[in-house]
Amino acid sequence: MKTITFTDFRKKASGFITEVEHGETLVLLRRGRPVAEIVPFSDGVQRTPSWKKPGIRLQIHGSDLSSAILEEREGDQ
């Protein structure tokens, strides 16, 4: 990922677009703040954001965890 100023991008846009064609990602800054991200175009299916992917399912062998916790609580009384 490469960070460039908006002014620099305007002056050298063609060269930066060539870099994007070769896989580079650009972040444009205006007055020191990021305002845009230029990424290579992808023909494939859009990737699913990690927060939308299913989580890891934990499994235990034997009795289920909630039963084990309840048994432990009952044993303390």
C-alpha positions in Angstrom: 0.0 0.0 0.0 1.4 3.4 -1.0 0.3 6.7 0.4 0.4 9.8 -1.9 -0.9 13.3 -1.8 -3.7 14.4 -4.0 -1.5 17.1 -5.6 1.1 14.5 -6.4 -1.5 12.2 -7.8 -2.9 14.9 -10.1 0.6 15.6 -11.5 1.6 11.9 -12.0 -1.8 10.2 -12.4 -0.8 8.1 -15.4 2.2 6.6 -13.6 0.1 5.9 -10.5 -2.6 4.2 -12.5 0.0 1.9 -14.1 1.2 1.0 -10.5 -2.4 0.1 -9.6 -2.7 -2.1 -12.8 0.3 -4.0 -11.5 -1.4 -4.7 -8.1 -0.4 -1.7 -6.0 -3.0 -0.1 -3.7 -2.9 3.7 -3.3 -4.2 5.9 -0.5 -4.8 9.5 -1.5 -4.2 12.2 1.1 -5.7 15.6 1.1 -4.4 18.0 3.7 -2.8 15.0 5.5 -6.0 13.0 5.8 -6.9 9.9 3.8 -9.8 10.7 1.4 -9.7 7.8 -1.1 -8.2 4.3 -1.7 -7.5 3.2 -5.2 -7.3 -0.6 -5.6 -6.8 -2.9 -8.6 -10.0 -4.0 -10.3 -11.1 -7.5 -9.6 -13.2 -9.5 -12.0 -13.9 -12.3 -9.5 -16.5 -12.5 -6.8 -16.1 -9.9 -4.1 -14.5 -11.2 -1.0 -16.7 -11.4 2.1 -15.6 -9.2 4.9 -14.2 -11.1 7.8 -16.9 -9.9 10.1 -19.5 -11.6 7.9 -17.7 -15.0 7.7 -18.9 -17.7 10.1 -17.0 -18.0 13.3 -15.1 -21.0 14.6 -17.4 -23.6 16.2 -15.9 -25.2 19.3 -16.8 -28.8 20.0 -16.0 -31.0 23.0 -16.2 -34.7 23.3 -18.5 -36.2 25.9 -21.2 -34.2 27.7 -22.0 -30.7 26.6 -20.3 -27.8 28.3 -23.5 -26.3 29.9 -24.3 -29.7 31.6 -20.8 -29.8 33.0 -21.1 -26.3 34.4 -24.5 -27.0 36.0 -23.2 -30.2 37.5 -20.2 -28.3 39.0 -22.5 -25.6 40.4 -24.8 -28.2 42.0 -21.8 -30.0 43.5 -20.7 -26.8 45.4 -24.0 -26.5 47.3 
